Structure formats: C-alpha cells, structure tokens
Amino acid sequence: MFHNRLRYDRSFCSFPVCLRLFLRSADTPFAHGLQTPAEQNVDLPSKHKAISHHLSASQIVEATTSNPYDSILKFLNSSNFPSRASFPQGFLFGSGSSALQIEGGCNEGGRGLGIWDDIVIQNKDVYLDVDKFPLKIDHYNRYKEIQRGEIGLALSSGRYAPYSSKLEDVVAAQRLMDFYWGWILDPVFHGDYPQIMKNLVGNRLPKFTKKEKHLLKGSTNFIGINYYTSHFARHEPNRTKIMFDNYDALAVSEDLPSKHKAISHHLSASQIVEATTSNPYDSILKFLNSSNFPSRASFPQGFLFGSGSSALQIEGGCNEGGRGLGIWDDIVIQNKDVYLDVDKFPLKIDHYNRYKEIQRGEIGLALSSGRYAPYSSKLEDVVAAQRLMDFYWGWILDPVFHGDYPQIMKKLVGNRLPKFTKKEKHLLKGSTNFIGINYYTSHFARHEPNRTKIMFDNYDALAVSEVFNAEGKTLGYKDQYSGSNVYPEGLYNMLVYIKKKYKNPKIYVTENGISSSKIPNPLKDEHRIAYIAAHINATKAAIE
C-alpha cells in the first residue's frame, strides 16, 4: 500500500506532513452533472445530507475526541478503496515536508530564526521536544552527504598582466587582482579583505566582526570563473583619470601594453602580439586536430564539461507577461549602434513561449484555506459562508481567472480596494496555469455585522469562522493527537466548488496532512494514515 511511504516517523514532528495530490491532467476534466451543495454555492448547515462516496468521516457530528480510525483503516484495506489504477491517466501522487520539520541549523551559517522557529520558542509548552527543534534531522549539514549539494561564488574577470616592466605596473597588476578577485574571495577563504584594500580604502571599507569572520571563512564550496579575456594593468596615481576600474586601486586596465613580450606554453594564440586584424584561427584549428590537443581522457577523473547560455541570448518575452525590460535589454536598446540584429532582441529564439512545449513548465498559485459551511440555516449565515469564500479564495483567484476582484469585495471594501487598469486586467486574466490548494480542515461561517467583534477573519467580510455551529456540532471529528477537526468532505466540496466557479482549472493539492503533537509513539501513526486515506478518497470522489 502506498500509504506506508507517507509516514513521517520523527518524534519531534509537530506539523502536518504534506501529501501532494496533483488532481488532474490537462485532458482529464471532472465529470459534469454533479449536483452537490458546494456546486450550488450553498453548504448544507447543521442538518447533514450524506454524500454517497464512502465519506463517513465527513459528517457534521457532536464534538468528541473519539475517532473513526478503525472504520477508515478497514475501508482502506477493502476492495472499495480507490487504487492508483482507478485514478485518471496523468494523475500524480507525491509527498513533501516543510523546512521547519527537517532543516535545522537556525543557529548555524548566519541564518537566524525563521517565523516558525520563533513561534515554537515562544510557545514551548505547546510543542513536544522543543529542544530538538534547532537540530531537526540535521538536514542543514546532512544535505551534503545526501545530495552532494554545493554553494559557491561565480566571478567575472580575467588575469591582469603588467602594462610594462616597471615595478609600479607589476604592483598595479596585483592590486587589480586584489580589488576584483580578492575583494570577494579573501573574506570567504581567509576571513578578511586583502590588506592592500584596507590600506587604500580606509574607513570606507566595512569591518568584519570576529563572528562574521568565522562565518565567512570556509563558507564556499567552489569558485566559479567567468572568463573571456585578460587585460594589462597600468599604474595610475590620479584617481580622477580612472573611469571604468575601481579608482581606489590606483590602476587602470588597458588592451595594449607599452612593450610586447611573448608568453610560451603551447599557447601560441595567447601571445602578446602587435595590434592587428589578422587572426591565428588556422594555427589554433590545426593544433585542435593534432595529437597534442588534450582529449577528455587526459583531464582528471571527475572533471566535468558542460555548456550554457544566458537568458538575454535565448529568452525573449521582455514585452510579454508583464516581465518588462531587464538590465541587458535596456543596455542593448540604449546602444543600438553597437549590437547586431537589435530588432530581434525582444524575441530572441522565443524561449519564453517555446519552453511550455519543450519543458512543460507551469506557473501557479497555492492558497491555504478550507471550505466554509453556514453556521445555521439562516439566510444571513448561508450568505456569510459565500462571502468568506470570496474574501479568502476569490480575492486571489477572481483576478487571475476573471480579471477583477469579486463584486462583494468591491462593494464592502470600497475605495480601499485597489482598482486594476485595463492593461492590468488583461495581464492578470489567464496568468496562472494551476491552482494549488493547501487543505487541512474546514469551518462554519457566521454572519457578524459588527466589525469590532471580528478578530481573526477579514472584518470587511462581515463574517467570522467558527469551529462549532449553532447546534454545538463540528465539521467531521476531532483528532485526539492534533486537536484538529478532520473533515475530508471539505476537500471534496472545495474541489467541486473550484471546478464550477473557475471553469475546471488544473488543480494541485499542494498541502494536506495532520499533526501529531501529542502522539505517544510517532512510529505508530495510524491517525495520519487514516487522515490521508480519507482525503485521497474524497479527491477521487470529486473527480468522479
């Protein structure tokens, strides 16, 4: 059973494990014809009408700590539980976790506390094994073993040769190396700037604290070199004459030296030569095809070859999708006489549009909320449930699907709600490839006309979310290990609601799971298996 791979068996896990369910492929729509309360934009209140899809855990019930684990697990192991093969072709399963659950290292590498680190520290009595939170499973350090990941620096420059044999030019060449390369590399390898920089720049150069020096030293795994050519370095004591180099270095780079001196090492093309338009292509190509040219096998084991290109050269699309001009787009436009085929730059090889076919890349939104059911059968609560849906989901999704905010938001928020221009509406509409749903549970919605009494919801919506309805009942059952209500039918209703309101878009269930802050044995997490199984079943029911 695939659910065995969804367990998160760490004793300090206090947050939901995310089951990523990719709801449908682009050519696998929901079946039409479902007539549920969600599709009618009305949730049934305290009198529950069952949905005949084996969603027994989804009823509105008396508030209780009992759970239906046994019945769900029994259903999970029965022939009625949907198998992988029963899902449409193209449906994807996956799993994930959050950085908070695995990363650790909040006191290492200068990262500092994240939002959740701080929440846990401030609420030590709420979470188990708080002392383990700074370490977690030590992914911060172990990723190197697991992924062989590396962090490094890439610098653009070349080697500087002395402009002449004068000592001042020889020293100037080293100064430019220190100012271009040492400025970045000395701190991460030696813990401080080059001494010559400290001497010449003085107090304008920031000073590292002892802690910063410790953090910097050894903080890179590799050096990346962006090399194209090299230059000569000429001593220039007058800072006002230094235009394109760092004037504190008291040196300028030059293309031509004062006197020519050849460099030898089978690098015939690398000689210092007279300025000329002739080229040594023939001799280089002849060397390339000779036995003296290094073969791949002659390089050390582990040496990697590769190729790449820049976004400027291939991407295009600077006038599409709201991207606008990049730095190099602007440089090219401002210097049309320097570059060839400037009229082709906005398009390039049109990677912006072609990538969809080649890489099947997608851009989407992931939102966290649940479905809202009316607090009572009163019309004001029924309407309040829809208002909260508009204020939580419609606020984000209506602009990208319909080009503007929901009408009820515009009416209640008034002039405080920004207005989209015609161009912005055009850019927004159709700008997402999928909707991501972070679903854990659902709530009741109660009409509240007094804004001063609305504490945790959007007070403009004139509604509040409630765990209990007017009859004191809850949505689903209360899980004994997390304290959360488990309501898979809310996910079902959410999927059907989005299908109708936004014309059957592609949906990813990006987060779904349950916490276990009070579980005595994290390795025996049947409540989590039951939760995920019930929501997989709810998803399958929504597809059908």
C-alpha positions in Angstrom: 0.0 0.0 0.0 1.3 3.4 -0.9 0.3 4.9 2.4 3.3 3.2 4.1 5.5 5.7 2.3 3.6 8.6 3.7 4.6 8.2 7.3 6.8 10.8 8.9 8.4 8.9 11.8 10.3 11.6 13.7 9.4 12.0 17.3 9.7 15.8 17.1 7.4 16.3 14.1 4.6 18.6 15.3 3.3 19.8 12.0 1.4 18.3 9.1 3.1 16.1 6.5 2.1 17.3 3.1 0.6 14.8 0.7 0.9 16.4 -2.8 -2.0 15.2 -4.9 -1.9 16.5 -8.5 -5.6 16.5 -9.1 -5.9 16.0 -12.8 -4.1 16.2 -16.0 -5.0 18.9 -18.5 -7.0 16.5 -20.6 -8.8 14.8 -17.7 -11.7 17.0 -16.6 -14.1 16.5 -13.8 -17.2 14.7 -14.8 -20.1 17.1 -15.3 -23.5 16.6 -13.7 -22.7 16.6 -10.0 -25.4 18.4 -8.1 -23.9 18.9 -4.6 -24.5 21.8 -2.2 -21.0 23.0 -3.0 -21.8 23.4 -6.7 -24.8 25.4 -5.8 -22.6 27.7 -3.8 -24.5 26.7 -0.7 -23.3 24.4 2.1 -25.9 22.4 4.0 -25.9 23.6 7.6 -26.5 21.6 10.7 -28.8 19.1 9.0 -26.4 16.9 7.1 -27.1 15.3 3.8 -24.8 12.4 3.2 -22.7 12.1 0.0 -22.7 8.5 -1.1 -19.0 8.2 -1.7 -17.8 6.3 1.4 -17.1 9.7 3.2 -18.4 8.5 6.6 -15.7 10.5 8.3 -17.0 13.7 6.8 -20.2 14.1 8.7 -21.2 17.1 10.9 -21.1 15.4 14.3 -21.2 16.0 18.0 -17.9 17.5 19.3 -16.0 14.5 20.6 -12.4 13.1 20.9 -13.5 9.7 19.6 -12.2 8.9 16.1 -13.2 6.7 13.2 -9.7 5.4 12.6 -10.8 1.8 12.7 -13.5 2.2 10.2 -11.3 4.3 7.9 -8.5 1.8 8.1 -10.9 -1.1 7.5 -12.2 0.8 4.4 -8.6 1.5 3.4 -7.8 -2.2 3.2 -11.1 -3.1 1.5 -11.7 -3.6 -2.2 -13.8 -0.4 -2.2 -10.8 1.9 -1.5 -9.6 3.6 -4.7 -6.4 2.1 -6.1 -3.8 4.0 -8.1 -5.1 2.4 -11.3 -8.6 3.8 -10.6 -7.4 7.4 -10.9 -7.3 9.0 -14.3 -4.3 8.7 -16.6 -1.9 11.6 -15.8 -2.9 11.9 -12.1 0.2 12.3 -10.0 0.9 11.3 -6.4 3.7 12.8 -4.3 4.8 13.7 -0.8 6.7 16.5 0.9 7.6 18.2 4.1 8.4 21.7 5.3 11.8 23.2 6.1 10.7 23.6 9.7 10.3 19.8 10.0 13.7 18.8 8.6 16.2 21.6 8.1 17.6 22.6 11.5 20.6 24.9 11.5 18.8 28.0 12.7 21.9 28.8 14.8 24.4 28.0 12.0 25.7 29.8 9.0 24.2 33.1 9.9 20.6 32.0 9.0 18.9 33.1 12.3 15.4 32.3 13.4 12.6 31.8 11.0 9.0 32.7 11.8 8.2 29.2 13.0 11.4 28.8 15.0 10.3 31.9 16.9 6.8 30.7 17.4 8.0 27.4 18.8 10.4 29.1 21.2 7.7 31.5 22.4 5.3 28.5 23.0 7.4 25.8 24.5 4.6 24.4 26.5 2.6 23.7 23.3 5.1 21.7 21.3 6.8 18.4 22.2 10.6 18.0 22.0 11.3 21.7 21.7 14.9 21.1 22.5 15.3 19.2 19.2 13.9 21.9 17.0 17.3 23.7 16.4 18.7 20.4 15.0 15.6 18.6 13.5 17.1 15.8 11.4 20.2 18.0 10.8 19.4 18.4 7.1 21.4 21.6 7.2 24.6 19.6 7.4 23.4 16.2 6.0 22.3 17.6 2.7 25.9 17.5 1.6 26.0 13.7 2.1 22.5 13.1 0.7 22.5 15.4 -2.3 26.2 16.3 -2.7 24.9 19.9 -2.9 27.4 22.8 -3.1 27.3 26.5 -2.6 29.8 28.7 -4.4 30.6 32.0 -6.0 30.9 32.9 -9.7 33.1 36.0 -10.6 33.6 37.7 -13.9 37.1 39.0 -14.6 40.4 37.9 -16.1 44.1 37.9 -15.2 46.0 41.2 -15.2 49.4 41.4 -16.8 51.8 44.4 -16.1 51.5 47.2 -18.6 55.3 47.5 -18.6 58.3 46.0 -16.8 58.2 49.0 -14.4 57.7 47.9 -10.8 54.8 50.3 -10.4 52.9 48.4 -13.2 53.8 45.0 -11.8 52.4 46.0 -8.4 49.4 47.6 -10.2 48.5 44.2 -11.8 48.4 42.6 -8.4 46.4 45.4 -7.0 43.7 45.0 -9.6 43.6 41.2 -8.9 43.1 42.0 -5.2 40.4 44.6 -5.9 38.5 42.4 -8.4 39.1 38.8 -7.0 40.5 39.3 -3.5 37.6 41.6 -2.6 35.2 38.7 -2.7 37.5 35.6 -2.3 39.8 36.7 0.5 36.9 37.0 3.1 35.5 33.5 2.3 38.9 31.9 2.3 40.9 34.0 4.8 38.2 35.8 6.8 39.0 39.4 5.8 39.7 41.7 2.9 43.1 42.0 1.2 45.5 44.2 3.2 46.0 46.5 0.2 42.3 47.2 0.1 42.2 48.0 3.8 45.2 50.4 3.3 43.8 52.2 0.3 40.1 52.3 1.0 40.4 53.0 4.7 37.3 53.6 6.8 35.0 53.3 3.8 35.6 49.6 3.8 33.3 47.7 6.2 35.0 45.9 9.1 34.0 42.3 9.9 33.3 41.3 13.4 35.0 38.3 14.8 31.8 36.3 14.4 31.4 37.5 10.8 35.0 36.4 10.0 34.2 33.0 11.5 31.1 32.7 9.4 32.7 33.8 6.2 35.8 31.7 6.4 35.2 28.4 4.5 31.7 29.3 3.5 32.1 28.4 -0.2 32.5 25.0 -1.7 33.8 26.2 -5.1 34.8 29.2 -7.1 33.1 29.9 -10.4 35.2 31.7 -13.0 33.5 33.7 -15.9 36.5 34.1 -18.2 36.5 35.7 -21.6 39.8 37.6 -21.9 42.6 39.3 -19.9 44.0 42.9 -19.8 47.1 44.8 -18.9 47.2 46.8 -15.7 48.8 50.3 -15.7 49.6 52.2 -12.5 47.5 55.4 -12.3 48.1 57.6 -9.2 45.5 60.2 -10.2 42.0 58.9 -9.2 40.2 61.4 -11.4 41.6 59.7 -14.5 40.2 56.3 -13.6 36.9 55.9 -15.3 36.0 52.2 -15.6 38.0 50.5 -12.9 38.0 50.8 -9.1 39.6 54.2 -8.5 40.8 53.1 -5.1 43.1 50.5 -6.8 45.1 53.3 -8.4 45.3 51.3 -11.6 43.5 51.0 -14.9 43.1 48.1 -17.3 44.5 48.5 -20.8 44.1 46.5 -24.0 47.6 47.3 -25.3 50.9 47.2 -23.4 53.9 49.5 -23.8 56.2 46.8 -25.0 55.4 43.3 -26.3 56.7 40.2 -24.6 55.7 36.7 -25.8 54.3 34.0 -23.5 55.2 30.4 -24.4 53.4 27.2 -23.4 51.9 25.6 -26.5 49.6 28.6 -26.1 50.6 30.2 -29.4 47.2 32.0 -29.6 47.9 33.6 -26.2 51.0 35.6 -27.1 51.3 39.3 -26.5 51.3 40.5 -30.1 51.2 43.6 -32.3 47.7 45.1 -32.6 46.4 43.6 -35.9 43.2 42.4 -37.6 44.8 39.1 -38.7 43.9 36.1 -36.6 45.6 32.8 -35.7 42.5 30.7 -36.4 44.3 28.4 -38.8 47.1 27.6 -36.4 44.6 27.0 -33.5 42.4 24.7 -35.6 45.5 22.8 -36.7 46.5 22.4 -33.1 43.0 21.3 -32.2 43.2 18.4 -34.7 46.6 17.3 -33.7 47.6 14.7 -31.1 48.9 17.4 -28.8 45.4 18.8 -28.1 44.1 17.5 -24.8 41.5 14.8 -25.0 38.7 14.3 -22.5 40.5 11.3 -21.1 43.6 13.4 -20.3 41.6 15.5 -17.8 41.5 14.4 -14.2 38.8 11.9 -13.1 35.7 13.9 -12.0 36.4 16.8 -14.3 33.0 18.0 -15.8 32.4 19.5 -19.2 29.2 21.5 -19.9 27.7 24.3 -21.9 25.2 27.1 -21.2 23.8 30.3 -22.3 22.3 33.5 -20.8 18.6 34.5 -20.5 19.4 37.5 -22.7 20.5 35.3 -25.6 17.6 32.9 -25.6 14.6 34.0 -23.5 12.9 36.9 -25.2 9.4 37.9 -24.0 10.5 41.2 -22.4 7.3 42.7 -23.7 5.1 39.7 -22.6 3.6 38.5 -19.4 4.4 41.7 -17.5 8.1 41.0 -17.3 9.4 44.3 -18.6 13.0 45.1 -19.5 16.0 43.5 -17.9 19.3 45.2 -17.4 20.8 43.8 -20.7 17.6 44.5 -22.6 17.9 48.2 -21.6 21.7 48.2 -22.5 21.0 46.9 -25.9 18.2 49.3 -26.6 20.4 52.3 -25.5 23.3 51.1 -27.7 21.6 50.0 -30.9 24.6 51.0 -33.0 26.9 48.5 -31.1 24.8 45.3 -31.3 23.7 43.4 -34.5 20.1 42.4 -35.0 18.8 44.6 -32.2 15.2 44.3 -33.6 15.4 40.5 -32.8 16.3 41.0 -29.2 12.7 41.2 -27.8 12.1 37.8 -29.3 15.5 36.0 -29.3 14.8 32.4 -30.1 11.4 32.9 -28.3 12.3 30.6 -25.4 9.6 32.5 -23.4 6.8 30.8 -25.4 8.6 27.7 -26.6 9.6 26.5 -23.1 6.0 25.4 -22.5 6.1 22.9 -25.2 9.7 21.8 -24.5 9.8 21.8 -20.7 6.1 21.8 -19.9 6.8 24.4 -17.3 3.9 25.9 -15.3 3.3 28.9 -13.1 0.5 28.8 -10.5 -0.8 29.9 -7.1 -1.1 27.9 -3.8 -3.7 29.2 -1.3 -4.3 28.0 2.3 -7.9 27.8 3.5 -10.9 25.4 3.6 -14.5 25.3 2.6 -17.0 27.3 4.7 -20.3 25.8 5.8 -23.1 28.0 7.1 -23.3 28.3 10.9 -27.0 27.9 10.8 -29.8 27.6 8.3 -30.5 31.3 8.5 -30.0 33.1 5.1 -27.6 35.6 6.7 -25.2 32.7 7.6 -25.6 31.0 4.3 -24.6 34.2 2.5 -21.8 34.8 5.1 -20.3 31.4 4.1 -20.1 32.5 0.4 -18.7 35.9 1.5 -15.8 34.2 3.3 -15.1 32.1 0.2 -15.0 35.3 -1.8 -12.7 37.1 0.7 -10.3 34.2 1.1 -10.3 32.5 -2.3 -12.0 35.0 -4.7 -9.7 37.8 -3.5 -6.8 36.0 -5.2 -8.4 33.7 -7.8 -11.0 36.0 -9.3 -8.4 38.5 -10.7 -6.3 35.8 -12.4 -9.4 34.0 -13.8 -11.9 36.8 -14.4 -9.7 39.9 -14.4 -11.1 41.6 -11.3 -12.0 41.2 -7.6 -15.3 39.7 -6.5 -18.2 42.1 -6.7 -19.0 41.7 -3.0 -15.4 42.7 -2.1 -15.6 45.8 -4.2 -18.9 46.7 -2.6 -17.8 46.1 1.1 -14.2 47.3 0.9 -14.9 50.3 -1.3 -12.1 52.7 -2.2 -9.6 50.9 0.0 -9.5 48.1 -2.6 -7.1 48.9 -5.4 -8.5 49.2 -8.9 -7.0 47.4 -11.8 -6.3 49.3 -15.0 -7.5 47.8 -18.3 -3.9 46.7 -19.0 -3.5 45.1 -15.6 -6.8 43.2 -16.0 -5.6 41.9 -19.4 -2.2 40.8 -17.8 -3.9 39.1 -14.8 -6.6 37.2 -16.7 -5.4 33.7 -17.6 -2.0 34.3 -15.9 -2.0 31.1 -13.9 -1.6 27.5 -15.1 -3.0 25.8 -12.0 -4.5 26.4 -8.6 -2.7 24.9 -5.6 -4.8 24.0 -2.6 -3.4 23.7 1.0 -6.3 22.0 2.7 -6.4 20.7 6.3 -9.9 21.3 7.6 -13.0 23.5 7.2 -15.1 25.8 9.4 -18.5 27.2 9.8 -19.2 30.8 8.8 -21.4 33.0 11.0 -22.7 36.4 9.9 -21.3 39.2 12.1 -22.4 42.8 11.3 -20.3 44.4 14.0 -16.7 44.8 12.6 -15.3 45.4 16.1 -16.1 41.9 17.1 -14.2 40.3 14.2 -10.7 39.4 15.5 -9.1 36.7 13.2 -11.1 36.9 9.9 -11.3 39.8 7.4 -13.6 42.2 9.1 -14.8 43.6 5.8 -16.4 40.3 5.1 -18.8 40.8 8.0 -18.4 37.1 8.9 -16.4 35.0 11.4 -15.3 31.4 11.2 -16.4 29.0 13.9 -15.4 25.5 14.9 -18.9 24.8 16.3 -22.2 25.5 14.6 -25.4 26.9 16.2 -26.2 23.4 17.4 -22.8 22.8 19.0 -21.7 20.4 16.4 -18.4 20.3 14.4 -17.4 19.5 10.9 -16.0 16.0 10.9 -14.4 14.5 14.0 -11.8 15.9 16.4 -8.5 14.1 16.1 -7.2 13.1 19.5 -3.5 13.6 18.7 -3.6 17.0 17.0 -6.8 18.6 18.3 -7.8 19.4 14.8 -11.1 18.5 13.2 -10.8 16.0 10.3 -13.3 16.8 7.5 -12.4 15.2 4.2 -15.7 16.3 2.7 -14.5 19.8 2.9 -11.8 19.0 0.4 -14.4 17.3 -1.8 -16.6 20.4 -1.6 -13.6 22.7 -2.3 -12.6 20.8 -5.4 -16.1 20.8 -6.8 -16.6 24.5 -5.9 -13.4 25.5 -7.8 -14.3 23.3 -10.8 -17.6 25.1 -11.2 -16.6 28.7 -10.3 -13.3 28.8 -12.3 -14.3 26.5 -15.3 -12.5 23.4 -14.4 -8.9 24.5 -14.0 -5.9 22.2 -13.3 -5.6 21.7 -9.5 -2.7 20.6 -7.3 -3.5 19.6 -3.7 -0.2 21.1 -2.6 -0.6 20.5 1.2 -2.8 18.1 3.1 -2.0 16.3 6.4 -2.3 16.3 10.1 0.0 17.0 13.0 0.8 14.7 15.9 2.0 16.9 18.8 0.5 14.6 21.4 1.2 11.1 19.9 3.0 8.8 22.4 4.6 6.7 19.6 5.3 8.6 16.4 6.1 5.4 14.6 2.5 4.2 15.1 0.7 7.0 13.3 -2.5 5.3 12.2 -4.4 8.6 12.7 -2.2 10.1 10.0 -2.7 7.1 7.6 -6.4 7.4 8.2 -6.4 11.1 7.6 -4.5 10.8 4.3 -6.6 7.8 3.1 -9.9 9.7 3.8 -8.7 12.7 1.8 -7.4 10.6 -1.1 -10.9 9.0 -1.2 -12.5 12.5 -1.1 -10.3 13.6 -4.0 -11.3 10.5 -6.0 -15.0 11.2 -5.3 -14.6 14.8 -6.6 -13.1 13.5 -9.8 -15.9 11.1 -10.4 
